[in-house]
Amino acid sequence: MFPQNVFPDTTTVDSQGRLVIGGCNTLDLVSEYGTPLYILDEQTLRARCRSYIQEFRQRRKECDVYYACKAYINPALAKIFDEEGMGLDVVSGGELATAQAAGFPLERVTFHGNNKTPVELEFAVSNGIGTVAVDSFYELDLLNRIAAEAGKVQNIIIRVSPGVDPHTHVYTTTGTLDSKFGFAIQTGHAAQAVRQALKASNLNLLGLHFHLGSPIFELEPYRVATDLVLRWAAQFREDGLELKEFSPGGGFAIAYTRDDAPPEIGDYAEAIISTMTATCSDLGMEIPNLTVEPGRSIIGPAGVALYQIGAIKDIPGVRKYVSVDGGMGDNIRPALYQAVYEVVAAGKVNDAPTERVTIAGKYCESGDLLASDIMMPELVAGDVLAIPAAGAYCPSMASNYNLNPRPPMVLVNNGQSRLIRRRESYQDMMHCDVI
């Protein structure tokens, strides 16, 4: 059965069993752009933006949705997020520069990260960034000094670590005590940071932020952490903290396989906002403006990776390897996180699965496997494979390992395709080399 739940909203299969996304035949896209190729469906992308804004704001009007750029960003996408009324959450000077190059309003940008450099912070402050999420005592002192030298008062939020386990992969868990991110509440460091920020001459403390990890398939961690952080924050009212901004981050899950059933966007909205409202009421606090930061759950479902099969190696009684022209250089998640994906033969969607195979990448690593021991129809060299739910973190974590060029990205919509990132050339990869 075709796993419709993990493909973009516009996905169909034509009468010849070929995969069609955004009205574009995927095999035609391969003929035009080559492989590996990343497709983004514009309708799915915009629909996810609108759903987040609608689901959260219908429950709490004072809510902003900021797209987490680390999932993947480029100027064309930044323009789309601007058109959809989103803000941006950036984690580097490069992401901030991309937003600036796209003409994105920097007052709708928050700068996150556990070790922002002086150069990055100077760049952010001098260009009028909206908010900086302060993550360390080092950064508190540094940012205060940079803002003073620029003659500005910089808006900030403090990132706290609430000590709540979201039950996700250890590498993507960020809200527990043992984390490189944020000021831990349990150690007293978070309280010290709030009091220091309130006294800083050139910083304006708007509120608090936490991020539990990603992807989170449960609602209870959001409820627990929201209640915990708000109750903890109430003690600083006498110190002068007016909680104007509150952010539980992002980490919202998507379906990667046909069996995944993540909560709906509205479920996350209800869990967070109902808890925030009830806790603030109980504490006699003004309800702060809410900011959420989805990344994966906006761009992930819109993306599909296309690969072409080359060598096939059958080891009788052991394993059949089907090798493609991409791999861990454009999608490191299976090697890094043991991520599991669906795989579909883009030209044989209706063919029955007949053999068990492992999809191998072309990189010089035995661990370069995109999918292991999956059932597929009979495959031959030249066939095209599609891996859905590939819009998030695959392109943004891509590398030039083995000096392979990174793939292009194409935006599809209503039968039209538009290149928004071209394929790298060998010359591109050597551009910064000095002989």
C-alpha positions in Angstrom: 0.0 0.0 0.0 1.3 3.5 -0.9 2.3 5.4 2.3 0.3 8.6 1.5 0.7 9.9 5.1 4.5 10.6 4.6 4.3 12.3 1.2 3.4 15.9 0.4 -0.3 16.9 0.3 -0.4 17.1 -3.5 1.2 13.6 -4.2 -0.6 11.4 -6.6 0.2 8.3 -8.7 -0.6 8.5 -12.5 -2.1 5.8 -14.6 1.3 4.3 -15.4 2.3 4.0 -11.7 4.6 7.0 -11.7 4.9 9.4 -8.7 3.5 12.9 -9.2 4.2 15.7 -6.7 2.9 19.3 -7.1 1.5 18.3 -10.5 5.0 17.4 -11.7 5.9 13.9 -12.8 9.0 13.0 -10.7 10.6 11.1 -13.5 10.3 14.2 -15.7 11.9 16.2 -12.9 14.8 13.7 -12.8 15.2 14.1 -16.6 15.4 17.9 -16.2 17.4 18.3 -13.1 19.3 15.0 -12.5 19.8 13.1 -9.3 20.2 13.2 -6.4 17.4 15.8 -6.3 15.4 17.3 -3.5 11.8 18.4 -4.3 9.8 20.7 -2.1 6.0 21.0 -2.5 5.0 24.6 -2.1 1.4 23.9 -1.3 2.3 21.6 1.6 4.9 24.1 2.8 2.4 27.0 2.9 -0.4 24.9 4.3 1.8 23.9 7.2 2.6 27.5 7.9 -1.0 28.5 7.8 -2.1 25.5 10.0 0.3 26.5 12.7 -0.8 30.1 12.7 -4.5 29.2 12.7 -4.4 26.4 15.3 -2.3 28.5 17.8 -4.0 31.9 17.2 -7.5 30.6 17.4 -6.7 29.4 20.9 -4.5 32.4 21.9 -4.5 35.5 19.7 -1.2 36.8 21.2 0.9 34.1 19.5 3.7 34.2 17.0 5.0 31.3 14.9 8.7 31.4 14.1 10.2 28.9 11.6 13.3 27.1 12.9 15.8 27.7 10.1 18.1 24.9 11.2 15.7 22.5 9.5 16.7 24.2 6.2 16.6 27.7 4.9 17.6 29.6 1.8 16.5 33.0 0.4 13.6 31.7 -1.6 12.2 29.9 1.4 12.7 32.9 3.6 10.6 35.0 1.2 7.8 32.4 1.4 7.9 32.4 5.2 7.7 36.2 5.2 4.7 36.0 2.9 3.0 33.6 5.3 3.5 36.0 8.2 6.1 33.8 10.0 9.0 34.9 12.1 12.4 33.1 11.9 14.5 31.4 14.5 18.1 31.4 13.5 21.1 29.7 15.1 24.1 31.1 13.2 25.4 34.2 11.5 24.9 32.4 8.2 21.2 31.8 8.8 20.8 35.4 9.8 22.7 36.6 6.7 20.4 34.4 4.6 17.3 36.1 6.1 18.9 39.5 5.5 19.7 38.6 1.9 16.0 37.7 1.4 14.9 41.0 2.7 13.2 39.3 5.7 12.3 41.8 8.5 15.0 41.2 11.1 12.7 42.5 13.9 10.9 39.2 13.4 14.0 37.1 14.0 15.2 35.4 17.2 18.9 34.3 17.5 19.4 31.0 19.3 22.5 29.0 20.0 24.7 27.9 22.9 27.9 29.6 21.8 27.3 32.6 19.6 30.5 34.3 18.6 31.3 38.0 19.2 31.3 38.5 15.4 27.8 36.9 15.1 26.4 39.0 18.0 27.8 42.2 16.6 26.3 41.4 13.3 22.9 40.7 14.9 22.8 43.8 17.1 24.1 46.1 14.4 21.5 44.9 11.9 18.5 45.3 14.3 17.7 41.7 15.2 14.5 41.4 17.2 15.5 39.1 20.0 18.5 37.2 21.2 17.9 34.0 23.2 20.7 34.2 25.8 22.2 30.8 26.6 25.1 31.3 28.9 26.7 33.7 31.5 29.5 34.4 29.0 26.8 35.5 26.4 25.0 37.7 29.0 28.2 39.7 29.6 29.3 39.7 26.0 25.9 40.8 24.6 25.5 43.5 27.2 28.9 44.9 26.2 28.2 44.7 22.5 24.8 46.4 22.9 26.4 49.2 24.9 29.1 49.8 22.4 26.4 50.0 19.7 24.4 52.4 21.8 21.5 50.1 21.9 19.3 48.2 24.4 18.9 44.7 23.0 15.7 42.6 23.7 16.5 39.2 25.0 14.9 36.1 26.3 16.6 33.6 28.7 16.8 30.0 27.7 16.2 27.7 30.7 16.5 24.0 31.0 13.5 22.6 32.9 14.8 19.1 33.4 12.0 17.4 31.5 12.7 14.3 29.4 10.8 14.4 26.1 11.5 10.7 25.4 13.2 11.2 22.0 16.7 10.3 20.7 19.5 11.1 23.1 21.3 13.3 20.5 18.2 15.5 20.0 17.1 15.8 23.7 17.9 19.3 24.9 15.7 20.2 27.9 17.3 17.8 30.5 19.8 18.7 33.2 22.7 17.2 31.3 22.6 19.4 28.2 24.9 21.9 26.6 21.9 24.2 26.1 20.4 26.7 28.5 20.5 27.6 32.2 19.4 24.7 34.4 16.7 25.4 36.8 17.8 22.7 39.2 21.3 24.1 39.7 20.1 27.6 40.5 21.9 28.9 37.3 18.6 29.9 35.7 17.6 32.1 38.7 21.1 33.7 38.7 20.8 34.4 34.9 17.4 36.1 35.3 18.6 38.3 38.1 21.7 39.2 36.2 19.8 40.0 33.0 17.4 42.3 34.9 20.3 44.3 36.2 22.1 44.5 32.8 22.4 48.1 31.5 21.9 47.4 27.8 19.6 44.3 27.9 15.8 44.2 28.1 14.6 40.9 29.4 11.3 40.1 27.8 10.8 36.5 29.0 11.8 32.9 28.9 12.4 30.1 26.4 12.9 26.4 26.7 13.3 23.6 24.1 12.8 20.0 25.1 14.2 18.3 22.0 12.9 16.8 18.7 10.9 15.1 17.4 8.5 14.8 20.3 5.6 12.5 19.8 4.0 13.1 23.2 2.0 16.0 24.5 2.7 15.5 28.3 6.3 16.8 28.2 5.0 20.2 26.9 2.3 20.4 29.6 4.8 19.5 32.4 7.5 21.8 31.2 5.1 24.7 30.5 3.6 24.5 34.0 7.0 24.0 35.7 8.7 27.0 34.0 5.8 29.4 34.6 5.6 28.5 38.3 9.3 28.9 38.6 9.2 32.3 36.8 6.6 33.6 39.2 9.1 34.0 42.0 10.9 36.7 40.1 8.0 39.2 39.9 9.4 40.9 43.0 12.8 41.2 41.2 11.1 43.1 38.4 10.5 40.3 35.9 7.4 41.1 33.8 6.9 38.0 31.7 6.0 39.4 28.3 7.3 36.6 26.2 7.1 32.8 26.7 8.4 30.2 24.3 8.2 26.4 24.6 10.4 26.1 21.5 9.4 23.5 18.9 10.3 19.9 18.4 6.9 18.9 17.0 7.0 15.5 15.3 6.1 14.3 11.8 5.4 10.9 10.3 8.5 9.3 8.8 6.9 5.9 8.2 3.4 4.7 7.4 3.1 3.5 11.0 3.9 6.9 12.6 1.0 8.8 14.1 2.3 12.1 15.5 -0.2 14.5 17.3 -2.0 17.0 15.1 -0.8 20.6 15.2 -4.0 21.5 17.1 -3.2 18.9 19.7 0.2 20.6 20.4 -1.5 24.0 20.5 -4.2 22.8 22.9 -1.7 21.2 25.3 0.6 24.2 25.4 -2.0 27.0 25.5 -4.5 25.3 27.9 -1.6 24.6 30.3 -0.2 28.2 30.0 -3.7 29.7 30.5 -4.5 27.6 33.5 -1.1 28.0 35.2 -1.1 31.8 34.7 -4.6 32.0 36.1 -3.6 30.0 39.1 -0.6 32.2 39.8 -2.5 35.5 39.1 -0.1 36.3 36.3 -0.7 38.1 33.1 -0.7 35.6 30.2 2.5 36.4 28.1 2.8 36.4 24.4 3.5 32.9 23.1 6.1 32.1 20.5 6.4 28.6 19.0 9.2 27.5 16.7 8.3 24.6 14.4 10.9 23.6 11.8 10.9 20.0 10.9 7.1 19.9 11.1 6.7 22.6 8.5 9.4 21.7 5.9 9.8 18.0 6.6 6.5 16.7 5.1 7.0 19.0 2.0 10.3 17.4 0.9 11.0 14.3 -1.1 14.5 13.1 -2.1 15.0 11.4 -5.5 17.9 9.0 -6.3 18.8 6.9 -9.2 19.9 3.3 -8.8 23.3 2.2 -10.1 25.1 -0.9 -8.9 23.2 -3.8 -7.4 25.1 -6.4 -5.3 23.3 -9.6 -4.3 24.9 -11.8 -1.6 22.9 -15.0 -1.7 21.5 -15.8 1.7 22.9 -12.6 3.2 21.7 -9.4 1.7 20.9 -7.6 -1.5 22.5 -4.1 -1.8 20.8 -1.6 -4.1 23.2 1.4 -4.4 22.0 4.9 -5.3 23.8 8.1 -6.3 23.3 9.9 -3.0 23.5 8.8 0.6 24.9 10.1 3.8 26.3 13.2 2.1 22.8 14.5 1.6 21.0 12.6 4.3 23.1 11.7 7.3 20.1 11.1 9.6 20.0 7.3 9.2 23.7 7.0 10.0 23.6 9.6 12.8 20.2 9.0 14.4 19.2 5.6 13.1 16.4 7.4 11.3 13.9 5.2 9.4 12.3 6.3 6.1 9.8 4.9 3.6 11.2 4.2 0.1 9.1 4.1 -3.0 10.1 3.2 -6.6 9.0 6.4 -8.3 8.3 4.7 -11.6 6.8 1.5 -10.2 4.6 2.7 -7.4 1.8 0.2 -8.2 4.2 -2.8 -8.5 4.0 -5.3 -5.8 7.0 -5.7 -3.5 8.8 -9.0 -4.3 12.3 -8.8 -2.7 14.0 -7.6 0.4 16.8 -5.1 -0.2 19.0 -2.6 1.5 19.4 0.8 0.0 23.0 1.9 0.1 24.6 5.2 -0.6 27.7 5.9 -2.7 29.9 7.2 0.1 33.0 5.4 1.3 31.5 4.2 4.6 29.9 0.9 5.4 27.4 2.7 7.5 26.1 4.7 4.5 22.7 3.0 4.3 19.5 4.9 3.7 17.2 2.0 4.4 17.8 -1.5 5.6 16.0 -4.8 4.8 12.9 -3.3 3.1 10.5 -4.9 0.7 10.6 -3.4 -2.8 9.4 -4.4 -6.3 12.1 -5.8 -8.7 14.6 -3.0 -9.2 17.2 -2.5 -11.9 19.9 0.1 -12.6 18.3 3.4 -13.8 15.2 3.1 -11.6 14.4 6.1 -9.5 13.8 5.9 -5.8 11.8 8.4 -3.7 12.3 9.0 0.0 9.6 11.2 1.5 9.6 13.4 4.7 13.1 14.5 3.6 12.6 18.3 3.7 14.1 18.8 7.1 17.7 18.4 8.1 18.7 16.4 5.1 19.7 19.4 2.9 20.7 21.5 5.9 23.1 18.8 7.3 24.4 17.9 3.8 28.2 17.8 3.3 30.8 17.4 0.6 32.1 14.2 2.0 34.2 12.4 -0.6 34.0 15.7 -2.5 30.6 14.9 -3.8 28.5 18.0 -4.9 25.4 18.7 -2.8 22.1 18.2 -4.6 19.9 20.9 -6.1 16.5 21.8 -4.7 13.4 22.3 -6.7 10.1 24.0 -5.6 7.0 22.4 -7.3 3.5 23.9 -7.5 0.6 23.3 -9.9 2.6 21.5 -12.5 5.5 24.0 -12.5 9.0 23.5 -11.1 11.4 26.2 -10.0 15.0 25.7 -9.1 15.8 27.4 -5.7 19.2 25.8 -5.2 21.3 24.6 -8.1 23.5 21.6 -8.0 27.1 22.3 -6.8 29.9 21.9 -9.3 33.4 20.6 -8.7 34.5 24.2 -9.1 32.1 25.3 -6.4 33.7 22.9 -4.0 37.2 24.2 -4.7 36.2 27.8 -4.6 37.6 28.5 -1.2 40.8 26.4 -1.6 44.1 28.3 -1.8 46.8 26.9 -4.0 
